[in-house]
Amino acid sequence: MGFQMNLESWNAFRDTLPKGPFYASKQDLERFEEFVKQAERIPLLLHAYDRYRVATDPREISCYSILISTILASGIKPDHREAAEILRRSFHRCGHGSDVEPPVTLAEKAFRDRPYSNDLFDSALVYRETLRVSRGSVAQNVKRKLSWMLWHDARRIEKKCHARRIQQAIHAMDPKSAFHWQWLLRNTSAGLNSAPGKTWIKEGTKRLAKIGTEAFLSRLDEWFTFPEGEANLSAAGSAMLRLLVWYGALVDAERSLPVLVRLANVSWSKRAPEGKVMGALAWVLRTYGELRFEAAVQTICRRWVGESAEVKRLEGLYFPDISQIRKDAEQAAREKKTLEFEAKVKEQQRLLREKYPHVFGPEGTVERLRAARELVEKFGIAR
């Protein structure tokens, strides 16, 4: 009965909006906000998603789109079951905008200090499929976060990724220990660049304390053993290795670095996800490294300097002469490329003048327009 009254209120409110194609004004948006304050927001949000998914009328699409965005921005606090359901029913027609990421953020908040559930994993799969065809940067970022979430699903262990052994080890632990490791590896960030930020370090220190230094270093030594042949690494597995590299520096760099530098000699099957891991290792070596790791640094720089700014910084610290030679060569290459481009443009202009003198010649249309524009810009007049 409660939601039925809620739905009736929404239908009555919607009938007061302008007819035909609906483009909300500032006043309309304020009315939505006032309506949402009085509504039973989470059930109405789920209903809005269901209607938005099947709507074909432009006015109805607009109304439900605005309602969804307004509710998501209203500060709702779903419990873990509601958050999983919101994630499952979330729908978007374009994959960009302010309403794409909130369902994931709400789920993370609802599952803070508790293990992910199978219902959440199933919802994450559904939402990822919803966003599958979306190519916008917002959707891409959300899909990446969903892949990090799904990495913890015991029912979907990676088949070829080297990080699969980490997944298996965590899922074989007792529930309390398994959650501590899951909680540790859920401390991700939007980009997971080479160096962790202050916020990550502060939160990471708290999460690491639940495991302890000795237990972490023991597992790190166990997991950072690599095959002599090629090793595979998925994008999500790469994110987890980067996190472990950061934690290695956080827990005890002096003890962890001899383990972490094993990464230098790994033969990876692909270079895209692995390059981020090597950038993180380069940051640790540049920040905490010593001369005893010079051989590993040399290997890293030889293999990865062209793909990581952090590796270039590492090379500049350990091998400044080589770094300067490389910089000079890159600058010369850029200058050569610029000259070649300018020469190509001039040649194209010459050919155009010869072929279309009435347009591109000295008295052609293009030159007259350019001269007129210069006069207008300089004197405010045209001849």
Secondary structure as UniProt FT lines:
FT   HELIX           2..15
FT   HELIX           26..38
FT   HELIX           41..54
FT   HELIX           58..72
FT   TURN            73..75
FT   HELIX           80..89
FT   TURN            98..99
FT   HELIX           102..110
FT   TURN            111..113
FT   HELIX           118..130
FT   TURN            131..133
FT   HELIX           137..150
FT   TURN            151..152
FT   TURN            154..155
FT   TURN            162..163
FT   HELIX           164..171
FT   HELIX           175..185
FT   HELIX           198..209
FT   TURN            210..211
FT   HELIX           213..223
FT   STRAND          230..231
FT   HELIX           235..260
FT   HELIX           261..265
FT   STRAND          267..268
FT   HELIX           272..288
FT   HELIX           291..293
FT   HELIX           294..304
FT   TURN            305..307
FT   HELIX           309..318
FT   HELIX           320..355
FT   HELIX           357..360
FT   TURN            362..363
FT   HELIX           365..379
//
